[in-house]
Amino acid sequence: MTTRLGLGLPQMRQYDLGKDVPDVARAAERTGYESLWVFERALFPEPATQGLYGIEGLPWPDEYRSVAEPLVTLTLAAAATERAELGSSVLVAPLHVPFQLARTLATLDAASGGRVVAGFGTGWSHDEYAASGRPFAERGRALDELIEVCRAVWGPDPVVYEGDVTRIASAVVGPKPARPIPILLAAGSGRARRRLVDHADGWLPNGIGAETVAGQLRRLQDLAAERGRTEPIRTVLRVNTRYRASGRGGTDRRPFHGSVDQIVEDLAAHAGIGLDEILIDLQGSARDAGELKDLAAEVYEKARAAGV
């Protein structure tokens, strides 16, 4: 079975958002990409108060200095396309007001003809939590409530919900999504994996090496069997590339860092795990939208030629 391929939309500061997001989205759909994706980075602390991903001493990449709001970006892409799914990998869910986010996603799904994929995570940046007014220590419970609110708001009226933050006594809430919006989660810890197995439709791993991802997938499948889950778990792998025309040598080359041929080699290795879909984010390496479109087309064509 062929692995579905998705493309990360341009959100960084080298792009003209109003022009480039629709342009890249249309080009990606014409090329054959089956989905279009955004990520969330709300701010760039300066000086840094913690390392990237919370890892001490790891610098934040310069391209994170300006990242466009993800749902505005997806809306621009939705208006310019007809078939491609519209996904987030990921929205840092606790930064958002649950009721408002549920309504926004429902409206976007209704407007796009049922193409939204809601990918959520808890994030790691203390500064983003401080800016949003939400306590970092309660991020897991905040994600639990967000999932519950989404299911309630997207379901039949009257909507009734009582949570820590959200209280809906009894209300009609519309528009409804065109179809049930799949919820996918980034899940690294044991508690996060249990949340995924019990309450979500799919998993959003990162492309950190085929063997590592395969091991994570086996643990997730084992947990699903243990907890009696019978529905399949949809898998969408995010790969953050670092493109170099000349490639990268040596045996210590990181996955998806190098030439197009090296990126495709890594795509093939990860596709062999049996993942449903791979999201390829090339935007950080491109100078502008023209280069991003050319790079995306070359990666797509060589990946399909390689059997991905």
KOLSEMI-79669 format. One record per residue (C-alpha): x negated, y, z; residue in three letters. Coordinates in nm, 2 decimals. Layout:
KOLSEMI-79669
[[X Y Z] 'ala']
...
This chain:
KOLSEMI-79669
[[0.00 0.00 0.00] 'met']
[[-0.13 0.34 -0.09] 'thr']
[[-0.20 0.58 0.20] 'thr']
[[-0.01 0.90 0.18] 'arg']
[[-0.23 1.21 0.16] 'leu']
[[-0.16 1.55 0.30] 'gly']
[[-0.34 1.89 0.29] 'leu']
[[-0.41 2.15 0.56] 'gly']
[[-0.27 2.49 0.46] 'leu']
[[-0.48 2.80 0.46] 'pro']
[[-0.45 2.98 0.80] 'gln']
[[-0.80 3.13 0.85] 'met']
[[-0.91 3.49 0.81] 'arg']
[[-1.07 3.45 0.46] 'gln']
[[-0.72 3.40 0.31] 'tyr']
[[-0.46 3.64 0.20] 'asp']
[[-0.17 3.46 0.38] 'leu']
[[0.13 3.61 0.19] 'gly']
[[-0.03 3.52 -0.15] 'lys']
[[-0.25 3.22 -0.07] 'asp']
[[-0.02 3.00 0.14] 'val']
[[0.25 2.97 -0.13] 'pro']
[[-0.02 2.94 -0.40] 'asp']
[[-0.21 2.66 -0.23] 'val']
[[0.12 2.48 -0.13] 'ala']
[[0.25 2.48 -0.49] 'arg']
[[-0.09 2.36 -0.62] 'ala']
[[-0.12 2.09 -0.36] 'ala']
[[0.23 1.96 -0.45] 'glu']
[[0.15 1.96 -0.82] 'arg']
[[-0.17 1.77 -0.75] 'thr']
[[0.02 1.50 -0.57] 'gly']
[[-0.02 1.57 -0.20] 'tyr']
[[0.28 1.44 -0.02] 'glu']
[[0.26 1.67 0.28] 'ser']
[[0.14 2.01 0.39] 'leu']
[[0.01 2.08 0.75] 'trp']
[[-0.07 2.35 0.99] 'val']
[[-0.25 2.36 1.33] 'phe']
[[-0.23 2.60 1.62] 'glu']
[[-0.51 2.81 1.77] 'arg']
[[-0.36 3.11 1.95] 'ala']
[[-0.66 3.31 2.05] 'leu']
[[-1.04 3.32 2.05] 'phe']
[[-1.18 3.41 2.40] 'pro']
[[-1.48 3.63 2.39] 'glu']
[[-1.69 3.57 2.58] 'pro']
[[-1.59 3.20 2.59] 'ala']
[[-1.47 3.08 2.93] 'thr']
[[-1.49 2.71 2.84] 'gln']
[[-1.64 2.51 2.55] 'gly']
[[-1.45 2.39 2.25] 'leu']
[[-1.20 2.11 2.34] 'tyr']
[[-1.30 2.18 2.70] 'gly']
[[-1.64 2.03 2.65] 'ile']
[[-1.90 2.23 2.83] 'glu']
[[-2.15 2.41 2.61] 'gly']
[[-1.97 2.33 2.28] 'leu']
[[-1.92 2.66 2.09] 'pro']
[[-1.60 2.76 1.93] 'trp']
[[-1.62 2.77 1.55] 'pro']
[[-1.62 3.12 1.40] 'asp']
[[-1.32 3.04 1.18] 'glu']
[[-1.10 3.01 1.50] 'tyr']
[[-1.13 3.39 1.54] 'arg']
[[-0.82 3.43 1.33] 'ser']
[[-0.57 3.15 1.28] 'val']
[[-0.23 3.24 1.14] 'ala']
[[0.08 3.14 1.34] 'glu']
[[0.17 2.79 1.23] 'pro']
[[0.55 2.81 1.19] 'leu']
[[0.53 3.13 0.98] 'val']
[[0.27 2.96 0.77] 'thr']
[[0.49 2.65 0.72] 'leu']
[[0.79 2.87 0.63] 'thr']
[[0.59 3.04 0.35] 'leu']
[[0.49 2.69 0.22] 'ala']
[[0.85 2.56 0.25] 'ala']
[[0.98 2.85 0.03] 'ala']
[[0.72 2.77 -0.24] 'ala']
[[0.77 2.39 -0.26] 'thr']
[[1.04 2.13 -0.32] 'glu']
[[0.92 1.78 -0.21] 'arg']
[[0.62 1.79 0.03] 'ala']
[[0.68 1.73 0.39] 'glu']
[[0.59 2.02 0.63] 'leu']
[[0.40 1.91 0.94] 'gly']
[[0.21 2.04 1.24] 'ser']
[[-0.10 1.87 1.37] 'ser']
[[-0.06 2.00 1.62] 'val']
[[0.16 2.27 1.78] 'leu']
[[0.04 2.33 2.14] 'val']
[[0.38 2.26 2.27] 'ala']
[[0.37 2.41 2.62] 'pro']
[[0.27 2.75 2.47] 'leu']
[[0.63 2.77 2.33] 'his']
[[0.97 2.83 2.49] 'val']
[[1.13 2.49 2.44] 'pro']
[[1.48 2.61 2.33] 'phe']
[[1.35 2.86 2.08] 'gln']
[[1.10 2.62 1.93] 'leu']
[[1.37 2.35 1.89] 'ala']
[[1.59 2.60 1.71] 'arg']
[[1.31 2.73 1.48] 'thr']
[[1.22 2.37 1.38] 'leu']
[[1.58 2.28 1.32] 'ala']
[[1.63 2.59 1.10] 'thr']
[[1.32 2.52 0.90] 'leu']
[[1.43 2.16 0.85] 'asp']
[[1.78 2.27 0.73] 'ala']
[[1.63 2.53 0.50] 'ala']
[[1.37 2.30 0.35] 'ser']
[[1.61 2.01 0.29] 'gly']
[[1.48 1.78 0.57] 'gly']
[[1.11 1.80 0.53] 'arg']
[[0.98 1.90 0.88] 'val']
[[0.75 1.67 1.08] 'val']
[[0.71 1.80 1.44] 'ala']
[[0.36 1.72 1.57] 'gly']
[[0.30 1.82 1.93] 'phe']
[[0.01 1.82 2.17] 'gly']
[[-0.08 1.96 2.51] 'thr']
[[-0.39 2.15 2.40] 'gly']
[[-0.70 2.22 2.61] 'trp']
[[-0.76 2.60 2.63] 'ser']
[[-0.70 2.75 2.97] 'his']
[[-0.70 3.10 2.80] 'asp']
[[-0.41 3.01 2.57] 'glu']
[[-0.21 2.89 2.87] 'tyr']
[[-0.29 3.20 3.06] 'ala']
[[-0.17 3.42 2.77] 'ala']
[[0.15 3.22 2.74] 'ser']
[[0.23 3.24 3.11] 'gly']
[[0.25 2.86 3.16] 'arg']
[[0.04 2.67 3.42] 'pro']
[[-0.22 2.45 3.26] 'phe']
[[-0.17 2.19 3.53] 'ala']
[[0.19 2.13 3.43] 'glu']
[[0.12 2.08 3.06] 'arg']
[[0.23 1.72 3.05] 'gly']
[[0.57 1.79 3.22] 'arg']
[[0.61 2.09 2.98] 'ala']
[[0.57 1.86 2.68] 'leu']
[[0.81 1.61 2.83] 'asp']
[[1.07 1.88 2.86] 'glu']
[[1.01 2.01 2.51] 'leu']
[[1.07 1.67 2.36] 'ile']
[[1.39 1.63 2.56] 'glu']
[[1.51 1.98 2.46] 'val']
[[1.44 1.92 2.10] 'cys']
[[1.64 1.59 2.10] 'arg']
[[1.93 1.76 2.27] 'ala']
[[1.94 2.07 2.05] 'val']
[[1.90 1.87 1.73] 'trp']
[[2.18 1.63 1.84] 'gly']
[[2.56 1.66 1.85] 'pro']
[[2.74 1.96 2.01] 'asp']
[[2.82 2.05 2.27] 'pro']
[[2.45 2.06 2.38] 'val']
[[2.40 2.01 2.76] 'val']
[[2.06 2.00 2.92] 'tyr']
[[1.91 2.07 3.27] 'glu']
[[1.54 2.08 3.31] 'gly']
[[1.26 2.27 3.49] 'asp']
[[1.26 2.56 3.25] 'val']
[[1.56 2.50 3.02] 'thr']
[[1.92 2.50 3.13] 'arg']
[[2.20 2.47 2.87] 'ile']
[[2.54 2.44 3.05] 'ala']
[[2.74 2.35 2.74] 'ser']
[[2.69 2.51 2.40] 'ala']
[[2.72 2.48 2.03] 'val']
[[2.37 2.52 1.88] 'val']
[[2.31 2.54 1.51] 'gly']
[[2.20 2.50 1.25] 'pro']
[[2.13 2.13 1.29] 'lys']
[[1.83 1.97 1.11] 'pro']
[[1.91 1.81 0.77] 'ala']
[[1.80 1.48 0.92] 'arg']
[[1.65 1.36 1.25] 'pro']
[[1.31 1.54 1.27] 'ile']
[[1.03 1.29 1.35] 'pro']
[[0.83 1.38 1.66] 'ile']
[[0.46 1.29 1.64] 'leu']
[[0.22 1.33 1.93] 'leu']
[[-0.16 1.36 1.98] 'ala']
[[-0.23 1.11 2.26] 'ala']
[[-0.57 1.04 2.40] 'gly']
[[-0.50 0.94 2.77] 'ser']
[[-0.31 0.65 2.90] 'gly']
[[-0.02 0.87 3.02] 'arg']
[[0.00 1.04 2.68] 'ala']
[[0.01 0.70 2.51] 'arg']
[[0.30 0.59 2.72] 'arg']
[[0.48 0.91 2.64] 'arg']
[[0.43 0.85 2.27] 'leu']
[[0.54 0.48 2.29] 'val']
[[0.85 0.56 2.49] 'asp']
[[0.96 0.90 2.35] 'his']
[[0.80 0.98 2.01] 'ala']
[[0.81 0.86 1.65] 'asp']
[[0.44 0.86 1.57] 'gly']
[[0.08 0.93 1.65] 'trp']
[[-0.16 1.20 1.54] 'leu']
[[-0.52 1.07 1.58] 'pro']
[[-0.84 1.25 1.47] 'asn']
[[-1.09 1.12 1.21] 'gly']
[[-1.38 1.05 1.44] 'ile']
[[-1.49 0.73 1.29] 'gly']
[[-1.30 0.43 1.14] 'ala']
[[-1.40 0.18 1.41] 'glu']
[[-1.31 0.42 1.69] 'thr']
[[-0.97 0.50 1.54] 'val']
[[-0.90 0.13 1.47] 'ala']
[[-0.96 0.06 1.84] 'gly']
[[-0.73 0.34 1.95] 'gln']
[[-0.46 0.21 1.72] 'leu']
[[-0.49 -0.14 1.86] 'arg']
[[-0.46 -0.01 2.21] 'arg']
[[-0.15 0.18 2.11] 'leu']
[[0.01 -0.12 1.94] 'gln']
[[-0.07 -0.34 2.24] 'asp']
[[0.10 -0.09 2.47] 'leu']
[[0.40 -0.07 2.24] 'ala']
[[0.44 -0.45 2.25] 'ala']
[[0.40 -0.44 2.63] 'glu']
[[0.67 -0.18 2.67] 'arg']
[[0.91 -0.35 2.43] 'gly']
[[0.90 -0.10 2.15] 'arg']
[[1.03 -0.25 1.83] 'thr']
[[1.03 0.07 1.61] 'glu']
[[0.72 0.12 1.40] 'pro']
[[0.48 0.40 1.51] 'ile']
[[0.41 0.63 1.22] 'arg']
[[0.04 0.73 1.20] 'thr']
[[-0.10 1.05 1.05] 'val']
[[-0.48 1.09 1.08] 'leu']
[[-0.61 1.45 1.08] 'arg']
[[-0.96 1.49 0.93] 'val']
[[-1.14 1.82 0.97] 'asn']
[[-1.40 1.83 0.69] 'thr']
[[-1.73 2.01 0.65] 'arg']
[[-1.79 2.02 0.28] 'tyr']
[[-2.14 2.07 0.13] 'arg']
[[-2.19 2.04 -0.25] 'ala']
[[-2.53 1.88 -0.19] 'ser']
[[-2.40 1.64 0.06] 'gly']
[[-2.55 1.54 0.40] 'arg']
[[-2.82 1.28 0.43] 'gly']
[[-2.92 1.04 0.71] 'gly']
[[-2.74 0.77 0.90] 'thr']
[[-2.62 1.02 1.17] 'asp']
[[-2.39 1.20 0.93] 'arg']
[[-2.06 1.28 1.11] 'arg']
[[-1.74 1.15 0.95] 'pro']
[[-1.60 1.38 0.68] 'phe']
[[-1.91 1.60 0.67] 'his']
[[-2.08 1.61 0.33] 'gly']
[[-2.01 1.61 -0.04] 'ser']
[[-1.68 1.52 -0.20] 'val']
[[-1.80 1.17 -0.26] 'asp']
[[-1.90 1.13 0.10] 'gln']
[[-1.57 1.27 0.22] 'ile']
[[-1.39 1.02 0.00] 'val']
[[-1.61 0.74 0.12] 'glu']
[[-1.49 0.82 0.48] 'asp']
[[-1.13 0.85 0.36] 'leu']
[[-1.15 0.50 0.22] 'ala']
[[-1.30 0.36 0.54] 'ala']
[[-1.02 0.52 0.76] 'his']
[[-0.75 0.42 0.51] 'ala']
[[-0.86 0.06 0.55] 'gly']
[[-0.74 0.06 0.91] 'ile']
[[-0.38 0.06 0.78] 'gly']
[[-0.28 0.42 0.86] 'leu']
[[0.03 0.56 0.70] 'asp']
[[-0.11 0.90 0.61] 'glu']
[[-0.42 1.11 0.61] 'ile']
[[-0.41 1.49 0.65] 'leu']
[[-0.72 1.64 0.49] 'ile']
[[-0.81 1.99 0.62] 'asp']
[[-1.06 2.16 0.38] 'leu']
[[-0.98 2.52 0.45] 'gln']
[[-1.28 2.60 0.68] 'gly']
[[-1.53 2.51 0.41] 'ser']
[[-1.37 2.71 0.13] 'ala']
[[-1.46 3.07 0.05] 'arg']
[[-1.11 3.15 -0.09] 'asp']
[[-0.79 3.00 -0.21] 'ala']
[[-0.93 2.93 -0.56] 'gly']
[[-1.21 2.72 -0.41] 'glu']
[[-0.97 2.55 -0.17] 'leu']
[[-0.74 2.44 -0.46] 'lys']
[[-1.03 2.31 -0.67] 'asp']
[[-1.18 2.12 -0.37] 'leu']
[[-0.84 1.98 -0.28] 'ala']
[[-0.77 1.86 -0.63] 'ala']
[[-1.12 1.69 -0.66] 'glu']
[[-1.08 1.52 -0.33] 'val']
[[-0.73 1.39 -0.42] 'tyr']
[[-0.83 1.26 -0.76] 'glu']
[[-1.14 1.09 -0.64] 'lys']
[[-0.96 0.94 -0.34] 'ala']
[[-0.69 0.79 -0.56] 'arg']
[[-0.95 0.66 -0.80] 'ala']
[[-1.12 0.49 -0.50] 'ala']
[[-0.80 0.32 -0.41] 'gly']
[[-0.70 0.54 -0.12] 'val']
